[in-house]
Structures are given as structure tokens and as C-alpha cells.
């Protein structure tokens, strides 16, 4: 039933941080809802859903509240936004993924990761393109970069480490060259797709 199936959805890649919050000297545990799950797959007549977030809430809860995140953890949010060019190209494109960056504010932090999507992207259908790959990277203050596995435990993460996560996009559906040109122009202007990607993946030529 090709008119009723969706292209591949972004796979869940999640993380949990725990440690002692120096603000109150109490233990905290935080599940990183901001980076749980990226975009859904497109289907006939419909683009994918941008940044699904917490999948078991069926899209009802996308993210942690930013201010509460900083109050209830020692971390400082640096960036959280939809990620340009993360969705699979198609006559109907996949949903966009999301990029999250925060600075870890506790010493001797533990990080647990679980999920997938870091080596196999969301698939496209009927000529649609794949979404991007997930990743989590830890940039330590001494310049070292640690890339956790998709099921991992990292101990002794120092204060001041930058946590960088991408929960990428869903797969596209149908031939990208058939995508509506006015819609593409709007998406280029709004930063959903770069002009370079529009030319490469959609055969777009600016007027």
C-alpha cells in the first residue's frame, strides 16, 4: 500500500546525566528530552513531522522547558534548534532533526547513552533520500573529544565539558525533483534547506 506507508523515522538516541549539583550539593538525574528523537518520515502528500521529541508522548511533549532544565540541573543550555538539511529529500521531505548543545556543570559526571541511528539513517521511499545520522559528542575542557557508543556508560566527565547532540531527520518520500518550487524557495529563505542542498538534492535553480 504505497500510498499509506511512511519513509523511515529517525531512530531514538538518548542520554542521561547524573552527578552532584554544586549549587546545592545534591544529586541530580536528568534524561535529555531535548535530543531524544528527530524527525519522522514523509508519506504521500505529507512532509514528515519536525523533531518528534519524546516519542511516548505522541508529540505532545517536544522538549524540556529551558529554564527548568537549568534550574533542576547544573547544566547551561547553549543551543537547541531545528537542524538545517537534516531531513531526507523528497517530493515530500522528511521531518527535520534537532541540534542540542549544553555545558555540563557538575564534576565527575556520569553519562549513559542508549538508542540507535548513529550508523544507519532513516530510509527514504520511492526515490526519497535518507535522513542524517545521530551522534553524541563530549568535548572536554582539555581539548579531548569523546564519542560515546549508542549503548554506553561514560564516567568521570569533568565540569565544563560541552555536550553536543544531533537527533537527525526522517526519510523523504518520492522524487525530490518533483517538489513544489515555491515551497522550496520558502524553505531556503527560512533556513530549512540550504541553497547548496536544494541544488544538489532537488535540482533547484534560483529564478
Residue frames as a rotation matrix with the C-alpha (Angstrom) as fourth column:
UNK 1
0.577 0.817 0.000 0.00
0.817 -0.577 0.000 0.00
0.000 0.000 -1.000 0.00
UNK 2
-0.367 -0.902 0.228 2.45
0.895 -0.409 -0.176 2.66
0.252 0.139 0.958 -1.18
UNK 3
-0.205 0.346 0.916 0.01
0.076 -0.927 0.367 5.50
0.976 0.145 0.163 -0.55
UNK 4
0.782 0.591 0.199 -0.30
-0.176 -0.096 0.980 4.61
0.598 -0.801 0.029 3.15
UNK 5
0.559 -0.659 -0.503 3.27
0.825 0.502 0.258 3.95
0.082 -0.560 0.825 4.30
UNK 6
0.937 -0.331 -0.110 5.83
-0.299 -0.924 0.239 6.39
-0.181 -0.192 -0.965 5.65
UNK 7
0.332 -0.928 -0.172 9.52
-0.127 0.137 -0.982 6.64
0.935 0.348 -0.073 4.94
UNK 8
-0.003 -0.424 -0.906 11.87
0.776 0.570 -0.270 5.81
0.631 -0.703 0.327 7.80
UNK 9
0.913 0.279 0.296 11.64
-0.002 -0.726 0.688 7.69
0.407 -0.629 -0.662 11.07
UNK 10
-0.024 -0.930 0.366 14.69
-0.614 -0.276 -0.739 8.90
0.789 -0.242 -0.565 12.94
UNK 11
0.208 0.008 -0.978 15.84
0.503 0.856 0.114 6.33
0.839 -0.516 0.175 15.48
UNK 12
0.963 0.174 0.207 15.87
-0.101 -0.478 0.872 7.21
0.250 -0.861 -0.443 19.16
UNK 13
-0.075 -0.944 -0.321 19.27
0.617 0.209 -0.759 8.12
0.783 -0.255 0.567 20.59
UNK 14
0.779 0.482 0.400 19.02
-0.048 -0.591 0.805 9.30
0.625 -0.647 -0.437 24.17
UNK 15
-0.376 -0.906 -0.195 21.26
0.270 0.094 -0.958 10.16
0.886 -0.413 0.209 27.09
UNK 16
0.840 0.511 -0.182 21.06
0.303 -0.165 0.939 10.55
0.450 -0.844 -0.293 30.85
UNK 17
-0.237 -0.912 0.335 23.40
-0.011 -0.342 -0.940 12.60
0.971 -0.227 0.072 33.03
UNK 18
0.850 0.458 -0.261 23.82
0.252 0.082 0.964 12.28
0.463 -0.885 -0.045 36.78
UNK 19
-0.299 -0.953 -0.043 26.11
0.536 -0.131 -0.834 13.73
0.789 -0.273 0.550 39.40
UNK 20
-0.032 0.207 -0.978 26.28
0.945 -0.311 -0.097 16.20
-0.324 -0.927 -0.186 42.29
UNK 21
0.467 0.292 0.835 24.89
0.594 -0.803 -0.052 19.68
0.655 0.520 -0.548 41.59
UNK 22
-0.539 -0.788 -0.297 27.37
0.758 -0.299 -0.580 22.19
0.368 -0.538 0.759 43.09
UNK 23
-0.386 0.464 0.797 24.54
-0.227 -0.885 0.406 24.74
0.894 -0.024 0.447 43.55
UNK 24
0.417 0.647 0.638 23.01
-0.813 -0.047 0.580 22.70
0.405 -0.761 0.507 46.39
UNK 25
-0.593 -0.774 0.222 25.42
-0.803 0.547 -0.236 19.76
0.061 -0.318 -0.946 46.82
UNK 26
0.081 0.698 0.711 22.58
-0.483 0.652 -0.584 17.35
-0.872 -0.296 0.390 46.00
UNK 27
-0.748 -0.327 0.577 22.42
0.237 0.681 0.693 14.51
-0.619 0.655 -0.432 43.49
UNK 28
0.054 0.760 -0.647 20.54
-0.736 -0.407 -0.540 15.13
-0.674 0.506 0.538 40.24
UNK 29
-0.538 -0.113 0.835 19.44
0.453 0.797 0.400 12.82
-0.711 0.594 -0.377 37.41
UNK 30
0.014 0.529 -0.848 18.41
-0.553 -0.703 -0.448 14.20
-0.833 0.475 0.282 34.04
UNK 31
-0.074 0.062 0.995 17.12
0.731 0.682 0.012 12.47
-0.678 0.729 -0.095 30.90
UNK 32
-0.745 -0.373 -0.553 17.93
-0.015 -0.820 0.572 14.63
-0.667 0.434 0.605 27.88
UNK 33
0.142 0.917 0.373 14.46
0.553 0.239 -0.798 15.06
-0.821 0.320 -0.473 26.40
UNK 34
0.383 0.035 -0.923 15.69
-0.467 -0.855 -0.226 17.81
-0.797 0.518 -0.311 24.08
UNK 35
-0.324 -0.613 -0.721 17.62
-0.935 0.093 0.342 15.32
-0.142 0.785 -0.603 21.96
UNK 36
-0.121 0.263 0.957 15.55
-0.350 0.891 -0.289 12.17
-0.929 -0.370 -0.016 22.24
UNK 37
-0.134 0.212 0.968 14.22
0.748 0.663 -0.042 11.76
-0.650 0.718 -0.248 18.71
UNK 38
-0.848 -0.306 -0.432 14.48
-0.028 -0.789 0.614 13.77
-0.529 0.533 0.661 15.50
UNK 39
-0.406 0.704 -0.583 12.11
-0.875 -0.483 0.026 13.89
-0.263 0.521 0.812 12.50
UNK 40
0.108 0.537 0.837 9.54
-0.057 0.844 -0.534 11.42
-0.993 0.010 0.122 11.26
UNK 41
-0.775 -0.360 0.520 9.38
0.425 0.313 0.849 10.00
-0.469 0.879 -0.090 7.75
UNK 42
-0.581 0.562 -0.588 7.37
-0.734 -0.675 0.080 11.62
-0.352 0.478 0.805 4.97
UNK 43
-0.451 0.478 0.754 4.44
0.481 0.841 -0.246 9.93
-0.752 0.251 -0.609 3.25
UNK 44
-0.545 0.273 0.792 2.36
0.793 -0.139 0.594 10.54
0.272 0.952 -0.141 0.16
UNK 45
0.233 0.694 0.682 1.12
0.495 -0.688 0.531 14.13
0.837 0.213 -0.504 0.29
UNK 46
0.973 0.180 0.142 2.68
-0.042 -0.471 0.881 14.99
0.226 -0.864 -0.451 3.66
UNK 47
0.021 -0.984 0.176 6.11
-0.437 -0.168 -0.884 16.09
0.899 -0.058 -0.434 4.86
UNK 48
-0.109 -0.168 -0.980 7.50
0.684 0.703 -0.196 14.41
0.721 -0.691 0.038 7.95
UNK 49
0.899 0.436 -0.038 6.92
0.280 -0.508 0.815 15.80
0.336 -0.743 -0.579 11.43
UNK 50
0.113 -0.897 0.428 9.80
-0.194 -0.443 -0.875 18.04
0.974 0.016 -0.225 12.56
UNK 51
-0.725 -0.613 0.313 11.54
-0.386 -0.015 -0.923 16.99
0.570 -0.790 -0.226 15.80
UNK 52
0.117 0.814 -0.569 9.31
0.109 0.559 0.822 14.39
0.987 -0.158 -0.023 17.42
UNK 53
-0.182 -0.268 0.946 10.99
-0.840 -0.458 -0.292 14.70
0.512 -0.847 -0.141 20.81
UNK 54
-0.695 -0.033 0.718 9.60
-0.583 0.610 -0.537 12.43
-0.420 -0.792 -0.443 23.50
UNK 55
-0.782 0.319 -0.535 8.09
-0.378 0.439 0.815 9.62
0.495 0.840 -0.223 21.42
UNK 56
-0.701 0.537 -0.469 5.94
0.663 0.733 -0.153 8.09
0.261 -0.418 -0.870 24.17
UNK 57
-0.487 0.563 -0.668 4.10
0.203 -0.671 -0.713 11.41
-0.849 -0.483 0.213 24.50
UNK 58
0.033 0.507 0.862 2.99
0.939 0.279 -0.201 11.11
-0.342 0.816 -0.466 20.83
UNK 59
-0.382 -0.283 0.880 4.34
0.692 -0.718 0.069 14.56
0.612 0.636 0.470 20.03
UNK 60
0.678 0.733 0.057 2.56
0.498 -0.515 0.697 16.17
0.541 -0.444 -0.714 22.98
UNK 61
0.813 -0.526 -0.250 5.83
-0.043 -0.482 0.875 16.97
-0.581 -0.701 -0.415 24.78
UNK 62
0.860 -0.509 0.036 8.64
0.052 0.018 -0.998 18.05
0.508 0.861 0.042 22.47
UNK 63
-0.127 -0.984 0.128 11.27
0.186 -0.150 -0.971 19.30
0.974 -0.100 0.202 24.91
UNK 64
-0.103 -0.055 -0.993 12.22
0.992 -0.077 -0.099 20.12
-0.071 -0.996 0.062 28.41
UNK 65
0.936 0.310 0.169 11.48
0.304 -0.951 0.062 23.67
0.180 -0.007 -0.984 29.39
UNK 66
0.240 -0.939 0.244 14.78
0.343 -0.154 -0.927 25.50
0.908 0.306 0.285 29.00
UNK 67
-0.014 -0.226 0.974 14.59
-0.698 -0.695 -0.171 27.46
0.716 -0.683 -0.148 32.25
UNK 68
0.785 0.344 0.515 13.55
-0.613 0.549 0.568 24.40
-0.087 -0.762 0.642 34.26
UNK 69
0.780 -0.581 -0.231 16.38
0.382 0.735 -0.560 22.41
0.496 0.349 0.795 32.68
UNK 70
-0.131 -0.895 0.427 18.89
0.080 -0.439 -0.895 24.95
0.988 -0.083 0.129 34.01
UNK 71
0.119 0.231 0.966 17.19
-0.893 -0.401 0.206 25.16
0.434 -0.887 0.158 37.43
UNK 72
0.837 0.377 0.397 16.94
-0.523 0.765 0.376 21.41
-0.162 -0.522 0.837 38.01
UNK 73
0.691 -0.718 0.080 20.41
0.718 0.669 -0.194 20.53
0.085 0.192 0.978 36.71
UNK 74
0.288 -0.666 -0.688 23.81
0.276 -0.630 0.726 22.25
-0.917 -0.399 0.002 36.93
UNK 75
-0.311 -0.438 0.843 23.99
0.890 0.176 0.420 22.43
-0.332 0.882 0.335 33.13
UNK 76
-0.182 0.203 -0.962 23.85
-0.167 -0.971 -0.173 25.55
-0.969 0.129 0.210 30.95
UNK 77
0.417 0.426 0.803 21.98
0.695 0.420 -0.584 25.35
-0.586 0.801 -0.121 27.64
UNK 78
-0.529 -0.685 -0.502 23.93
0.077 -0.627 0.775 26.86
-0.845 0.371 0.384 24.75
UNK 79
-0.657 0.270 -0.704 21.90
-0.753 -0.278 0.597 25.86
-0.034 0.922 0.386 21.70
UNK 80
-0.587 0.523 0.618 18.74
0.330 0.852 -0.407 23.97
-0.739 -0.035 -0.673 20.85
UNK 81
-0.073 0.543 -0.837 17.21
-0.699 -0.627 -0.345 24.36
-0.712 0.559 0.425 17.39
UNK 82
0.819 0.402 0.410 15.94
0.050 0.661 -0.748 22.58
-0.572 0.633 0.521 14.31
UNK 83
-0.144 -0.985 0.091 18.84
0.035 0.087 0.996 21.43
-0.989 0.146 0.022 12.14
UNK 84
0.387 0.198 -0.900 19.07
-0.792 -0.428 -0.435 22.69
-0.472 0.882 -0.009 8.57
UNK 85
0.025 -0.351 -0.936 19.50
-0.899 0.401 -0.174 19.98
0.436 0.846 -0.306 5.88
UNK 86
-0.680 -0.325 0.658 18.91
-0.649 0.684 -0.333 17.13
-0.342 -0.653 -0.676 8.35
UNK 87
0.203 0.881 0.428 15.79
-0.396 0.474 -0.787 15.77
-0.895 -0.010 0.445 6.62
UNK 88
-0.517 -0.304 0.800 15.74
0.492 0.659 0.569 13.32
-0.700 0.688 -0.191 3.72
UNK 89
-0.718 0.208 -0.665 14.93
-0.570 -0.724 0.388 14.98
-0.401 0.657 0.638 0.39
UNK 90
-0.688 0.521 0.506 11.78
0.628 0.776 0.055 14.04
-0.364 0.356 -0.861 -1.48
UNK 91
-0.459 0.670 0.583 8.69
0.311 -0.493 0.812 15.29
0.832 0.554 0.018 -3.24
UNK 92
0.791 0.486 0.371 7.63
-0.224 -0.335 0.915 15.27
0.569 -0.807 -0.156 0.40
UNK 93
-0.182 -0.980 0.076 10.64
-0.391 0.001 -0.920 15.74
0.902 -0.197 -0.384 2.66
UNK 94
-0.055 0.047 -0.997 11.32
0.758 0.652 -0.011 14.06
0.649 -0.757 -0.072 5.96
UNK 95
0.931 0.366 0.003 10.88
0.251 -0.643 0.723 15.90
0.266 -0.673 -0.690 9.23
UNK 96
0.261 -0.864 0.430 13.79
-0.394 -0.502 -0.770 18.00
0.881 0.032 -0.471 10.44
UNK 97
0.205 -0.330 -0.921 16.05
0.814 0.581 -0.027 16.84
0.544 -0.744 0.388 13.23
UNK 98
0.935 0.140 0.326 17.32
-0.079 -0.813 0.577 18.94
0.346 -0.566 -0.749 16.12
UNK 99
-0.032 -0.991 -0.126 20.72
0.394 0.104 -0.913 20.02
0.919 -0.079 0.387 17.47
UNK 100
0.944 0.327 0.034 21.38
0.068 -0.296 0.953 20.41
0.321 -0.897 -0.302 21.20
UNK 101
-0.125 -0.991 -0.038 24.46
0.384 -0.013 -0.923 21.83
0.915 -0.130 0.382 22.91
UNK 102
0.876 0.316 0.364 24.90
-0.167 -0.511 0.843 22.40
0.452 -0.799 -0.395 26.62
UNK 103
-0.197 -0.965 0.174 27.77
-0.463 -0.065 -0.884 22.85
0.864 -0.254 -0.434 29.08
UNK 104
0.376 0.278 -0.884 27.99
0.492 0.749 0.444 20.28
0.785 -0.602 0.145 31.88
UNK 105
0.218 -0.190 0.957 28.13
-0.504 -0.862 -0.056 21.98
0.836 -0.470 -0.284 35.26
UNK 106
0.849 0.028 0.528 28.96
-0.492 0.406 0.770 19.10
-0.193 -0.913 0.358 37.62
UNK 107
-0.188 -0.963 -0.192 32.29
-0.973 0.209 -0.098 17.41
0.135 0.168 -0.977 38.19
UNK 108
-0.911 -0.257 0.322 32.73
-0.308 0.944 -0.117 13.63
-0.274 -0.206 -0.939 38.00
UNK 109
0.000 0.971 -0.238 29.52
-0.898 -0.105 -0.427 13.40
-0.440 0.214 0.872 35.94
UNK 110
-0.646 -0.085 0.759 28.20
0.161 0.956 0.244 10.08
-0.746 0.280 -0.604 34.64
UNK 111
-0.227 0.547 -0.806 26.65
-0.917 -0.399 -0.012 9.88
-0.329 0.736 0.592 31.17
UNK 112
-0.437 0.198 0.877 24.54
0.186 0.974 -0.127 6.92
-0.880 0.108 -0.463 30.00
UNK 113
-0.472 0.296 -0.830 23.57
-0.848 -0.410 0.336 6.59
-0.241 0.862 0.445 26.33
UNK 114
-0.503 0.361 0.785 21.02
0.262 0.930 -0.260 4.26
-0.824 0.075 -0.562 24.74
UNK 115
0.485 0.739 -0.467 19.44
-0.321 -0.347 -0.881 4.02
-0.814 0.577 0.069 21.31
UNK 116
0.068 -0.361 0.930 20.43
0.802 0.575 0.165 3.79
-0.594 0.735 0.328 17.66
UNK 117
0.873 0.423 0.243 20.68
0.467 -0.580 -0.668 5.79
-0.142 0.696 -0.704 14.44
UNK 118
0.528 -0.739 -0.419 24.37
-0.390 -0.649 0.653 6.67
-0.755 -0.182 -0.631 14.70
UNK 119
-0.637 -0.768 0.076 25.39
-0.255 0.302 0.919 4.41
-0.728 0.565 -0.388 11.79
UNK 120
-0.702 0.480 0.527 22.13
0.712 0.463 0.528 3.75
0.009 0.745 -0.667 9.92
UNK 121
-0.926 0.340 -0.165 19.99
-0.318 -0.937 -0.145 6.75
-0.204 -0.082 0.975 8.88
UNK 122
-0.047 0.981 0.187 16.22
-0.087 0.183 -0.979 6.85
-0.995 -0.062 0.076 8.38
UNK 123
-0.680 -0.261 0.685 15.48
0.552 0.431 0.713 5.38
-0.482 0.864 -0.149 4.94
UNK 124
-0.525 0.514 -0.678 13.75
-0.683 -0.730 -0.024 7.12
-0.508 0.451 0.734 2.04
UNK 125
-0.198 0.541 0.818 10.99
0.391 0.808 -0.440 5.63
-0.899 0.233 -0.371 -0.12
UNK 126
0.512 0.532 0.675 10.18
0.781 0.039 -0.623 5.75
-0.358 0.846 -0.395 -3.85
UNK 127
0.234 -0.555 0.798 13.17
0.698 -0.476 -0.535 7.92
0.677 0.682 0.276 -4.72
UNK 128
0.891 0.116 0.438 13.25
-0.192 -0.778 0.598 9.88
0.410 -0.617 -0.672 -1.46
UNK 129
-0.022 -1.000 0.017 16.54
-0.267 -0.011 -0.964 10.49
0.964 -0.026 -0.266 0.29
UNK 130
0.063 -0.087 -0.994 17.81
0.816 0.578 0.001 9.29
0.575 -0.811 0.107 3.65
UNK 131
0.968 0.141 0.207 17.83
-0.026 -0.764 0.644 11.39
0.249 -0.629 -0.736 6.78
UNK 132
0.146 -0.962 0.232 21.07
-0.649 -0.271 -0.711 12.23
0.747 -0.047 -0.664 8.54
UNK 133
-0.056 -0.290 -0.955 22.90
0.472 0.836 -0.281 10.31
0.880 -0.467 0.090 11.26
UNK 134
0.942 0.310 0.127 22.56
-0.004 -0.369 0.929 10.78
0.335 -0.876 -0.347 15.00
UNK 135
-0.058 -0.942 -0.331 25.54
0.478 0.265 -0.837 11.50
0.876 -0.207 0.435 17.22
UNK 136
0.993 0.106 -0.043 26.58
0.088 -0.474 0.876 12.49
0.073 -0.874 -0.480 20.72
UNK 137
0.140 -0.987 0.074 29.99
0.529 0.011 -0.849 14.07
0.837 0.158 0.524 21.32
UNK 138
0.882 0.011 -0.472 31.62
0.442 -0.372 0.816 15.23
-0.166 -0.928 -0.333 24.52
UNK 139
0.331 -0.778 0.534 34.22
0.294 -0.453 -0.842 17.99
0.897 0.436 0.079 24.18
UNK 140
0.498 -0.197 -0.844 36.30
0.867 0.135 0.480 18.03
0.019 -0.971 0.238 27.37
UNK 141
0.957 -0.119 -0.266 37.92
-0.058 -0.972 0.227 21.24
-0.286 -0.202 -0.937 28.67
UNK 142
0.115 -0.991 0.065 41.40
-0.132 0.050 0.990 19.81
-0.985 -0.122 -0.126 27.92
UNK 143
-0.207 -0.147 -0.967 40.55
-0.921 -0.305 0.243 19.53
-0.331 0.941 -0.072 24.22
UNK 144
-0.959 -0.110 0.260 39.79
-0.055 0.976 0.208 15.79
-0.277 0.186 -0.943 24.21
UNK 145
-0.200 0.922 -0.333 36.68
-0.972 -0.144 0.184 14.66
0.122 0.360 0.925 22.32
UNK 146
-0.864 0.032 0.503 34.84
-0.142 0.942 -0.305 11.52
-0.483 -0.335 -0.809 23.44
UNK 147
-0.375 0.759 -0.533 32.22
-0.834 -0.025 0.551 9.90
0.405 0.651 0.642 21.20
UNK 148
-0.390 0.270 0.880 30.02
-0.610 0.640 -0.466 7.55
-0.690 -0.719 -0.085 23.26
UNK 149
-0.979 0.202 -0.023 28.71
0.136 0.737 0.662 4.37
0.151 0.645 -0.749 21.68
UNK 150
-0.381 0.909 0.172 24.95
-0.463 -0.348 0.815 4.11
0.800 0.230 0.553 21.24
UNK 151
0.842 0.482 -0.243 24.80
0.038 0.396 0.918 1.99
0.538 -0.782 0.315 24.41
UNK 152
-0.115 -0.993 -0.020 27.46
0.416 -0.029 -0.909 3.26
0.902 -0.113 0.416 26.77
UNK 153
0.886 0.208 -0.416 28.44
0.464 -0.352 0.813 4.50
0.022 -0.913 -0.408 30.21
UNK 154
0.038 -0.861 0.507 30.97
0.382 -0.457 -0.804 7.32
0.923 0.224 0.311 30.44
UNK 155
0.708 0.158 -0.689 32.22
0.706 -0.105 0.701 8.11
0.038 -0.982 -0.186 33.96
UNK 156
-0.009 -0.786 -0.618 34.30
0.751 -0.413 0.515 10.97
-0.660 -0.460 0.594 35.31
UNK 157
0.130 0.096 0.987 33.05
0.844 -0.533 -0.060 13.57
0.520 0.841 -0.150 32.81
UNK 158
-0.615 -0.508 -0.603 34.56
0.774 -0.533 -0.341 16.86
-0.148 -0.677 0.721 34.06
UNK 159
0.389 0.675 -0.627 32.78
0.546 -0.717 -0.433 20.13
-0.742 -0.174 -0.648 34.73
UNK 160
0.006 -0.338 -0.941 32.97
-0.486 -0.823 0.293 22.46
-0.874 0.456 -0.169 31.73
UNK 161
-0.784 -0.207 0.586 32.56
0.320 0.674 0.666 19.64
-0.532 0.709 -0.462 29.18
UNK 162
-0.413 0.650 -0.638 30.45
-0.828 -0.559 -0.034 20.62
-0.379 0.515 0.769 26.16
UNK 163
-0.425 0.425 0.799 27.74
0.296 0.900 -0.321 18.11
-0.856 0.100 -0.508 25.30
UNK 164
-0.487 0.202 -0.850 26.81
-0.790 -0.515 0.331 18.15
-0.371 0.833 0.411 21.59
UNK 165
-0.515 0.402 0.757 23.97
0.289 0.913 -0.288 16.03
-0.807 0.071 -0.587 20.21
UNK 166
-0.620 0.447 -0.645 22.20
-0.784 -0.372 0.497 15.71
-0.018 0.814 0.581 16.88
UNK 167
-0.332 0.651 0.683 18.91
0.236 0.758 -0.608 13.82
-0.914 -0.041 -0.405 16.64
UNK 168
-0.920 -0.295 -0.258 18.63
-0.131 -0.389 0.912 13.85
-0.370 0.873 0.319 12.87
UNK 169
-0.337 0.834 -0.438 15.79
-0.874 -0.450 -0.184 13.90
-0.350 0.320 0.880 10.35
UNK 170
0.177 0.556 0.812 13.38
-0.080 0.831 -0.551 11.45
-0.981 0.032 0.191 8.79
UNK 171
-0.675 -0.432 0.598 13.45
0.464 0.381 0.800 9.95
-0.574 0.817 -0.057 5.31
UNK 172
-0.529 0.445 -0.723 11.91
-0.664 -0.747 0.027 11.57
-0.528 0.494 0.691 2.23
UNK 173
-0.089 0.621 0.779 9.13
0.396 0.739 -0.544 10.18
-0.914 0.261 -0.312 0.02
UNK 174
0.779 0.480 0.404 9.10
0.509 -0.107 -0.854 10.42
-0.366 0.871 -0.328 -3.78
UNK 175
0.105 -0.753 0.650 11.35
0.945 -0.127 -0.300 12.08
0.308 0.646 0.698 -6.36
UNK 176
-0.108 -0.191 -0.976 12.87
0.689 -0.722 0.065 15.27
-0.717 -0.665 0.209 -4.87
UNK 177
-0.947 -0.314 0.071 12.89
0.259 -0.612 0.747 16.92
-0.191 0.725 0.661 -8.31
UNK 178
-0.349 0.899 0.265 9.07
0.584 -0.013 0.812 16.94
0.733 0.438 -0.520 -8.21
UNK 179
-0.252 0.251 -0.934 8.92
0.910 -0.266 -0.317 19.02
-0.328 -0.931 -0.162 -5.02
UNK 180
0.716 0.645 0.268 6.98
0.693 -0.701 -0.167 22.27
0.081 0.305 -0.949 -5.33
UNK 181
-0.156 -0.885 0.439 9.44
0.793 -0.377 -0.478 25.03
0.589 0.274 0.761 -6.34
UNK 182
0.163 0.267 0.950 7.69
-0.266 -0.915 0.303 27.79
0.950 -0.302 -0.079 -4.43
UNK 183
0.982 0.190 0.001 7.80
-0.067 0.344 0.937 25.67
0.177 -0.920 0.350 -1.29
UNK 184
0.397 -0.911 -0.110 11.49
0.906 0.408 -0.113 25.01
0.148 -0.055 0.988 -1.85
UNK 185
-0.184 -0.446 0.876 12.17
0.342 -0.865 -0.368 28.74
0.922 0.232 0.311 -2.23
UNK 186
0.593 0.472 0.653 10.36
-0.453 -0.475 0.755 29.38
0.666 -0.743 -0.068 1.05
UNK 187
0.953 -0.227 -0.200 12.37
0.302 0.669 0.679 26.67
-0.020 -0.708 0.706 2.79
UNK 188
0.044 -0.964 0.261 15.66
0.864 -0.094 -0.495 28.05
0.502 0.247 0.829 1.50
UNK 189
-0.072 0.000 0.997 14.70
-0.099 -0.995 -0.008 31.52
0.992 -0.099 0.072 2.75
UNK 190
0.694 0.470 0.545 13.66
-0.570 -0.103 0.815 30.14
0.439 -0.877 0.196 6.14
UNK 191
-0.195 -0.916 0.349 16.81
-0.968 0.123 -0.216 28.06
0.155 -0.381 -0.912 6.65
UNK 192
0.632 0.457 0.626 15.15
-0.537 0.841 -0.072 24.65
-0.559 -0.291 0.776 6.39
UNK 193
0.640 -0.436 0.633 17.28
0.697 0.676 -0.239 23.71
-0.324 0.594 0.736 3.38
UNK 194
-0.099 -0.725 -0.682 20.47
0.009 -0.686 0.728 25.38
-0.995 0.066 0.075 2.17
UNK 195
0.556 0.250 -0.793 20.69
-0.716 -0.340 -0.610 26.58
-0.422 0.906 -0.010 -1.42
UNK 196
-0.471 -0.818 -0.331 23.56
-0.882 0.429 0.195 24.14
-0.018 0.383 -0.923 -1.99
UNK 197
-0.781 0.223 0.583 21.44
-0.005 0.932 -0.363 21.18
-0.624 -0.287 -0.727 -0.86
UNK 198
0.290 0.942 -0.172 18.45
-0.175 -0.124 -0.977 22.40
-0.941 0.313 0.129 -2.86
UNK 199
0.281 -0.272 -0.920 20.55
-0.953 -0.192 -0.234 22.42
-0.113 0.943 -0.314 -6.00
UNK 200
-0.723 -0.683 -0.106 22.22
-0.689 0.724 0.037 19.07
0.052 0.100 -0.994 -5.28
UNK 201
-0.869 0.337 0.363 19.27
0.109 0.845 -0.524 17.08
-0.483 -0.415 -0.771 -3.96
UNK 202
0.052 0.998 -0.035 16.27
0.337 -0.051 -0.940 18.77
-0.940 0.037 -0.339 -5.59
UNK 203
-0.364 -0.254 0.896 17.72
0.929 -0.030 0.369 20.05
-0.067 0.967 0.247 -8.87
UNK 204
0.582 0.661 -0.474 16.65
0.676 -0.717 -0.170 23.55
-0.452 -0.221 -0.864 -7.81
UNK 205
-0.472 -0.660 0.585 17.61
0.843 -0.532 0.081 26.58
0.258 0.531 0.807 -9.86
UNK 206
-0.271 0.337 -0.901 17.04
0.545 -0.718 -0.433 30.02
-0.793 -0.609 0.011 -8.38
UNK 207
0.558 0.587 0.587 14.99
0.821 -0.287 -0.494 32.34
-0.122 0.757 -0.642 -10.53
